[in-house]
């Protein structure tokens, strides 16, 4: 058994700290993107409403005066639609009569990148990528320090899980514009890193005999990847609930109080994307359950023993299976589907935190200590 490299372990902790700082700045940049977009949108809507109001008396007149009024209004609207970078941005919302009620305006439901430039969002993505690189270096140096894969305890699982969440988010960003999730995803990664360093910190050390198996790599790696995907769908489901409430409010003619949600696709689009990702993650969690049972047979001579950790892993599988089944065959769409997805992720968090810390069993070694 190789000796513990304390120098690399120290480097790992420093990398984790630097990654947390970079994530924190990225979080601020993502939040600034939402705030600045909200302010710009409010200004655009106010100017558009004024322009629409001016068109009504202008059309009462006749002849050249009508043409002049129309030209003035068009010029005002074009000027009002100029974004912070001097580029014309046309809102997709519609105005209803003199009330000026605004329909739910959202980002493109295809979630593909548009032509507009969002400097704050680009900076946030660049900082997230930098943080992920530093974070990856921290995970790698931890693995070198202990001479094995770095997910043998809660500290290592949590720090590695945060890295995978960030990496999956950045990977998906290459195909879909999910920058609207940045504040929530990076915020969750920050929470995971903070929890790993404060609540779950464990000094570099060797594994107990039951964990010294190649099944650790197979079982835990799939569990981490599935949990990362569940994290993305959790953020989408929360935004789906907010967007659904906003759309219902706008449908009744109320003012748009959450203008930053215009960056977010419709609730239906969020639900469909979340459903697809959950379906992929569910397959991974099924493999996690199966490979865990095989590993249990190798380590303890039985496939299933109703250990608390095993039970809650199965509970998570049941919740997400129920979510997929209810949405596909029972018509559980909208807020009910979102709540089921959220409940599933809360079960994942409960399994990782409460079960690992407060319930004793054969998986007790997965707690704070080695």
C-alpha positions in Angstrom: 0.0 0.0 0.0 1.6 3.3 -1.1 2.4 5.9 1.5 0.3 9.1 1.8 1.8 12.0 0.0 1.1 14.9 2.4 2.5 17.5 0.1 0.1 16.7 -2.7 -2.7 16.6 -0.2 -1.8 20.1 0.9 -1.7 21.2 -2.8 -5.2 19.7 -3.2 -6.6 21.7 -0.4 -5.1 24.9 -1.8 -6.5 24.1 -5.3 -10.0 23.6 -3.7 -9.7 27.0 -2.0 -8.7 28.8 -5.2 -11.5 27.0 -7.1 -14.0 28.1 -4.5 -12.9 31.7 -4.9 -13.2 31.5 -8.7 -16.6 29.9 -8.4 -17.7 32.7 -6.1 -16.7 35.4 -8.6 -18.4 33.4 -11.4 -21.5 33.3 -9.2 -21.5 37.1 -8.9 -21.0 37.5 -12.6 -23.9 35.2 -13.4 -26.1 37.1 -10.9 -24.9 40.4 -12.4 -26.0 39.1 -15.9 -29.5 38.5 -14.5 -29.7 41.8 -12.8 -28.4 43.9 -15.7 -30.7 42.1 -18.1 -33.6 42.8 -15.8 -32.8 46.5 -15.7 -32.4 46.8 -19.4 -35.6 44.9 -20.0 -37.6 47.2 -17.7 -36.3 50.2 -19.6 -37.1 48.7 -22.9 -40.7 47.8 -21.8 -41.3 51.3 -20.4 -40.1 53.0 -23.6 -42.1 50.6 -25.8 -45.2 51.2 -23.8 -44.7 55.0 -24.1 -44.2 54.6 -27.9 -47.3 52.5 -28.2 -49.3 55.2 -26.3 -48.1 57.9 -28.6 -49.2 56.1 -31.7 -52.8 56.3 -30.8 -53.3 60.1 -31.0 -50.9 60.2 -34.0 -53.2 58.0 -36.1 -56.2 60.3 -35.4 -54.7 63.0 -37.6 -54.4 62.9 -41.4 -51.9 63.5 -44.1 -48.2 64.3 -43.6 -48.6 64.9 -39.9 -49.6 61.2 -39.4 -46.5 60.1 -41.3 -44.3 62.4 -39.2 -45.8 61.1 -35.9 -45.3 57.5 -37.0 -41.7 58.2 -37.9 -41.0 59.9 -34.5 -42.5 56.9 -32.7 -40.5 54.5 -34.7 -37.3 56.4 -33.9 -38.1 56.5 -30.2 -38.8 52.8 -30.2 -35.5 52.0 -32.0 -33.6 54.2 -29.6 -35.3 52.6 -26.6 -34.4 49.1 -27.8 -30.7 49.8 -27.9 -29.0 47.5 -25.4 -26.1 48.4 -23.2 -23.7 47.7 -26.1 -25.5 49.9 -28.5 -27.0 47.0 -30.3 -30.7 46.9 -31.1 -32.6 44.3 -29.1 -36.2 43.7 -30.0 -38.4 42.3 -27.3 -40.7 39.5 -28.3 -43.5 40.4 -25.9 -46.8 41.8 -27.3 -48.7 44.8 -26.0 -52.4 44.5 -25.4 -54.3 47.8 -25.8 -53.7 50.7 -23.6 -53.2 48.5 -20.6 -49.8 47.4 -22.0 -50.1 44.0 -20.4 -47.0 42.0 -21.3 -47.2 38.3 -22.3 -44.6 35.9 -21.0 -41.4 36.7 -22.9 -38.7 34.1 -22.7 -35.5 33.1 -24.2 -35.5 30.8 -27.2 -37.2 27.6 -26.3 -34.7 25.6 -28.4 -32.1 26.8 -25.9 -29.7 27.5 -28.7 -27.4 30.5 -28.6 -28.9 33.7 -30.0 -27.2 36.6 -31.7 -27.2 38.8 -28.7 -24.0 39.3 -26.7 -24.1 39.2 -22.9 -20.7 40.2 -21.6 -21.4 39.4 -18.0 -22.6 35.9 -19.0 -19.5 35.3 -21.1 -17.2 36.4 -18.3 -19.1 34.1 -15.9 -18.7 31.1 -18.2 -15.0 31.8 -18.6 -14.6 32.1 -14.8 -16.5 28.9 -14.3 -14.3 27.1 -16.8 -11.2 28.4 -15.0 -12.6 27.3 -11.6 -13.4 23.9 -13.0 -9.8 23.5 -14.2 -8.5 24.5 -10.8 -11.1 22.2 -9.1 -10.0 19.3 -11.4 -6.4 19.9 -10.4 -7.5 19.7 -6.7 -9.3 16.4 -7.3 -6.4 15.0 -9.3 -3.8 16.0 -6.7 -6.0 14.4 -3.9 -6.0 11.2 -5.9 -2.2 11.3 -6.3 -1.8 12.0 -2.6 -3.8 8.9 -1.5 -2.7 6.7 -4.4 -6.3 5.8 -5.5 -9.5 7.3 -6.9 -10.4 10.3 -4.7 -14.0 9.4 -3.7 -13.6 7.1 -0.7 -15.3 9.3 1.9 -17.8 12.2 2.1 -15.1 14.9 1.7 -13.8 13.3 -1.5 -17.2 12.4 -2.9 -18.5 15.9 -2.3 -15.6 17.7 -3.8 -15.4 15.3 -6.8 -19.2 15.6 -7.2 -19.0 19.4 -7.3 -16.3 19.1 -10.0 -18.5 16.8 -12.1 -21.5 19.1 -11.7 -19.4 22.0 -13.1 -17.9 19.9 -15.8 -21.3 18.6 -17.0 -22.7 22.1 -16.9 -19.9 23.4 -19.1 -20.2 20.4 -21.4 -23.9 21.0 -22.0 -23.2 24.7 -22.5 -21.3 23.8 -25.7 -24.6 22.6 -27.2 -27.3 24.5 -25.4 -27.5 28.0 -23.9 -28.1 27.1 -20.3 -26.4 30.2 -18.9 -29.6 31.1 -17.2 -28.8 28.1 -14.9 -25.4 29.5 -14.0 -26.4 31.2 -10.8 -28.1 28.2 -9.5 -25.6 25.5 -10.7 -22.5 27.4 -9.6 -24.2 28.3 -6.3 -24.8 24.6 -5.7 -21.2 23.8 -6.5 -20.1 26.4 -4.0 -22.3 24.9 -1.4 -20.8 21.4 -2.1 -17.2 22.7 -1.9 -18.0 24.6 1.3 -19.7 21.5 2.9 -16.7 19.3 1.8 -14.2 21.7 3.4 -16.1 22.7 6.5 -18.4 19.8 7.5 -16.9 16.8 5.8 -13.2 17.4 5.7 -11.2 14.3 6.1 -7.4 14.0 6.1 -5.8 12.0 3.3 -5.7 8.4 4.2 -6.1 4.8 3.1 -9.5 3.1 2.5 -11.0 0.4 4.7 -10.7 -3.1 3.2 -14.3 -3.2 1.9 -13.6 -0.2 -0.3 -10.4 -1.5 -1.8 -12.0 -2.8 -4.9 -12.3 -1.9 -8.6 -16.0 -1.7 -8.0 -15.4 1.5 -6.2 -14.4 3.1 -9.5 -17.4 1.7 -11.4 -20.1 2.1 -8.8 -19.2 5.6 -7.4 -18.2 7.1 -10.7 -21.6 6.3 -12.2 -23.3 7.6 -9.0 -21.4 10.9 -9.2 -22.3 11.4 -12.8 -26.0 10.6 -12.2 -26.1 12.9 -9.2 -24.6 15.7 -11.3 -27.3 15.3 -13.9 -29.9 15.3 -11.1 -28.5 18.6 -9.9 -29.0 20.2 -13.3 -32.6 18.9 -13.4 -33.2 20.1 -9.9 -32.2 23.7 -10.9 -34.4 23.4 -14.0 -37.4 22.2 -12.0 -37.1 25.1 -9.5 -36.9 27.6 -12.4 -39.9 25.8 -14.1 -42.0 26.4 -11.0 -41.0 30.1 -11.0 -41.5 30.5 -14.7 -44.9 28.7 -14.5 -46.1 31.1 -11.8 -44.8 34.1 -13.8 -46.6 32.9 -17.0 -49.8 32.5 -15.1 -49.4 36.0 -13.6 -48.8 37.6 -16.9 -51.7 35.8 -18.5 -54.0 37.7 -16.1 -52.6 41.0 -17.2 -50.4 41.6 -14.1 -47.1 43.4 -14.4 -43.9 41.4 -15.0 -42.1 41.5 -11.6 -39.5 38.9 -12.6 -38.1 40.4 -15.8 -34.8 38.5 -15.5 -36.9 35.3 -16.2 -37.1 36.5 -19.8 -33.7 34.9 -20.1 -35.3 31.6 -19.2 -37.2 29.4 -21.7 -40.9 28.6 -21.1 -41.9 26.3 -18.3 -42.9 23.7 -20.8 -39.5 23.8 -22.4 -37.7 23.5 -19.1 -40.0 20.6 -18.2 -39.2 18.8 -21.5 -35.4 19.3 -21.1 -35.5 18.2 -17.5 -37.4 15.1 -18.4 -34.9 14.1 -21.0 -31.9 14.6 -18.7 -33.7 12.8 -15.8 -34.3 9.8 -18.1 -30.5 9.6 -18.8 -29.6 10.1 -15.1 -32.2 7.4 -14.1 -30.4 4.9 -16.3 -27.1 5.8 -14.5 -28.8 5.5 -11.1 -30.2 2.0 -12.1 -26.6 0.9 -12.9 -25.5 2.4 -9.6 -28.0 0.3 -7.8 -27.1 -2.9 -9.7 -23.4 -2.5 -9.5 -23.7 -1.6 -5.8 -25.5 -4.9 -5.2 -22.8 -6.8 -7.1 -20.1 -5.1 -5.0 -22.0 -5.9 -1.8 -22.0 -9.6 -2.8 -18.2 -9.4 -3.4 -17.6 -7.6 -0.1 -20.2 -9.1 2.3 -21.4 -12.2 0.6 -25.0 -11.0 -0.2 -26.5 -8.8 -2.9 -29.1 -7.0 -0.6 -29.2 -6.6 3.1 -31.6 -3.8 3.8 -28.8 -1.5 5.0 -30.0 2.1 5.4 -27.8 3.3 2.6 -29.1 0.5 0.3 -32.7 1.3 1.2 -32.4 5.0 0.4 -30.5 4.3 -2.8 -33.5 2.2 -3.8 -36.0 4.9 -2.6 -34.3 7.4 -4.9 -34.7 4.9 -7.8 -38.4 4.5 -7.0 -39.0 8.2 -6.8 -37.4 8.9 -10.2 -39.0 5.8 -11.7 -42.4 7.1 -10.5 -41.6 10.5 -12.0 -40.7 9.1 -15.4 -43.7 6.8 -15.4 -46.2 9.4 -14.2 -45.1 11.9 -16.8 -45.0 9.5 -19.6 -48.2 7.5 -19.0 -50.3 9.4 -16.5 -50.1 12.9 -17.8 -48.3 14.3 -14.7 -47.0 17.4 -16.4 -46.4 20.9 -15.3 -45.9 21.7 -11.6 -46.6 18.2 -10.5 -43.7 16.8 -12.6 -41.4 19.6 -11.3 -42.2 18.8 -7.7 -41.6 15.1 -8.2 -38.2 15.9 -9.7 -37.4 18.2 -6.8 -38.5 15.5 -4.3 -36.2 13.0 -6.0 -33.2 15.4 -5.7 -34.0 16.1 -2.0 -33.9 12.3 -1.5 -30.4 12.3 -3.1 -29.3 15.0 -0.7 -30.8 13.2 2.3 -29.1 10.0 1.3 -25.7 11.7 1.1 -25.9 13.8 4.2 -28.4 12.6 6.9 -28.0 8.8 6.1 -24.2 8.9 5.9 -23.9 10.9 9.2 -26.6 9.8 11.5 -27.5 6.2 10.4 -25.1 3.4 11.3 -24.6 0.4 9.1 -22.2 -1.3 6.8 -21.8 1.9 4.8 -20.8 3.9 7.9 -17.2 4.2 6.5 -18.7 6.5 3.9 -19.1 9.1 6.6 -16.8 11.8 7.7 -14.0 9.5 8.8 -12.1 6.9 6.8 
